[in-house]
Amino acid sequence: MTHTITSPAPVPETSGRRNRLSQDPDVLFCYGTLQFDAVLKALLGRIPERAPACAPGYRAAALEGRVYPGLVVNRFGGAASGVVLTDLSSEEWRILDAFEDERYDLREVLLSNGTSGWAYIWPGGDVRAEDWDATVFEARHLAAYAARCARLAPGLAAGEPKDK
């Protein structure tokens, strides 16, 4: 599938949770907590196929009051690093979409290798100046976060809304 994507565009303030998967996404670019095996295993029961990737023109920003990041346009250049998940089933897409914060907007982004992938992009607000630090997340929050994901997973798989 060939896509033409030029550059990061501003994200509207409102996102359409119920419409996010209507775009028929295929490859998911993960720049935050979904890069961790423990989180994927807790949510999906397996670790999907993946490959390293970068999204030029974006950064994984630390968010106020949250341990997970938001992908935002990087006005100073650079690229957000992460992985692409390449073999998600439609059921796994549904689970991950239900898991993601409702404020995220699912958008297609250009990756540094010239292909595209879909990413959950933060619409703005609550963004801190510093980038999210995966090493700090892993050391301080991963165990509790993965445990919370494991508690949520059965409900998400059954189509229940995520608790707030």
C-alpha positions in Angstrom: 0.0 0.0 0.0 1.5 3.3 -1.1 0.8 6.5 0.9 1.8 10.0 0.4 2.5 11.8 3.7 4.4 15.0 3.7 5.0 16.4 7.1 3.5 16.4 10.6 0.3 18.3 10.7 -1.5 19.9 13.7 -3.9 17.5 15.5 -7.4 18.8 16.1 -8.3 19.3 19.8 -11.0 16.6 19.6 -10.4 13.0 18.7 -13.0 10.5 17.5 -12.5 7.4 19.6 -15.3 5.5 18.0 -14.0 6.4 14.5 -10.3 5.8 15.0 -10.2 2.2 13.6 -12.5 3.0 10.7 -9.3 4.2 8.9 -8.3 0.5 8.7 -4.8 0.9 10.2 -2.2 -1.7 9.5 1.2 -1.0 11.1 1.3 0.6 14.5 4.2 3.0 15.5 4.8 2.7 19.2 6.9 5.3 21.0 5.9 4.9 24.6 4.7 2.2 26.9 3.7 -0.2 24.0 7.4 -0.6 23.3 7.7 -2.8 26.4 7.3 -6.6 26.2 5.6 -6.7 29.6 2.9 -4.2 28.5 2.2 -5.9 25.2 2.1 -9.3 26.9 -0.3 -8.1 29.6 -2.7 -6.5 27.1 -2.5 -8.9 24.2 -1.2 -12.2 25.7 1.7 -12.1 23.3 4.5 -9.9 21.9 3.7 -9.0 18.3 6.3 -8.9 15.5 8.1 -5.6 15.5 10.9 -3.6 14.1 12.8 -0.4 15.2 11.4 2.8 13.7 11.6 6.6 13.9 9.0 9.2 13.1 10.8 12.4 11.9 9.2 15.7 12.9 7.7 14.2 16.1 8.8 13.7 19.7 7.6 11.6 22.6 6.7 14.3 25.1 6.4 13.9 28.8 2.8 14.7 29.9 1.7 16.4 33.1 0.4 13.9 35.6 0.9 10.8 33.4 3.6 8.2 33.3 3.0 7.6 29.5 4.0 10.0 26.7 2.2 11.8 23.9 3.5 12.0 20.4 3.6 15.6 19.4 5.0 17.7 16.6 8.7 18.5 17.2 9.2 22.1 16.2 13.0 21.8 16.6 13.5 18.8 14.2 14.6 15.4 15.3 12.6 12.2 15.4 10.7 10.1 17.9 12.2 6.7 18.2 10.2 3.5 18.8 9.1 0.3 17.1 6.4 -0.7 14.6 4.1 -3.6 15.4 3.5 -5.3 12.1 1.2 -8.3 12.7 -1.7 -7.0 14.8 -5.0 -8.8 14.3 -8.2 -6.7 14.1 -9.1 -7.9 17.6 -5.7 -6.7 18.9 -6.1 -3.3 17.3 -9.5 -3.1 19.0 -7.9 -3.9 22.4 -5.1 -1.4 22.0 -7.5 1.3 20.8 -9.7 0.8 23.8 -6.7 0.9 26.0 -5.3 4.2 24.6 -6.4 7.4 26.2 -9.5 8.8 24.4 -7.8 12.1 23.8 -5.3 10.5 21.3 -5.9 10.8 17.6 -4.9 7.8 15.5 -3.1 9.2 12.5 -0.8 8.0 9.8 2.8 9.2 10.1 5.8 9.0 7.8 8.6 6.9 9.2 12.3 7.5 8.6 12.6 4.4 6.3 10.2 6.0 3.9 7.2 3.9 4.8 4.3 4.9 6.9 2.7 3.7 10.1 -0.2 4.6 12.3 0.4 6.3 15.7 -1.6 7.6 18.6 -0.9 11.3 18.6 -1.5 13.6 21.5 -3.7 16.6 20.6 -2.0 19.1 22.8 -2.4 20.4 26.3 -0.6 18.9 29.4 2.6 18.6 27.3 5.8 19.2 29.2 8.9 20.7 27.6 11.0 17.6 28.2 10.9 14.3 26.3 9.5 11.2 27.9 12.2 9.0 29.3 11.7 5.3 28.6 14.5 4.3 31.0 13.0 6.2 33.9 9.6 4.7 33.1 11.1 1.2 33.0 12.8 1.7 36.4 10.0 3.5 38.3 6.7 2.5 36.7 6.8 -0.5 34.4 6.0 -3.2 36.9 3.0 -1.4 38.3 1.9 -0.3 34.8 2.1 -3.8 33.4 0.2 -5.2 36.3 -2.6 -2.6 35.7 -2.6 -3.6 32.0 -3.0 -7.2 33.0 -6.0 -6.3 35.2 -7.6 -4.3 32.4 -7.0 -6.8 29.6 -9.9 -9.2 30.2 -12.4 -6.3 30.2 -10.9 -4.7 27.1 -10.9 -8.1 25.3 -14.6 -8.4 26.3 -15.4 -5.0 24.8 -15.8 -3.2 28.2 -14.7 0.4 28.5 -11.4 1.1 30.3 -11.8 2.4 33.8 -10.9 6.1 34.2 
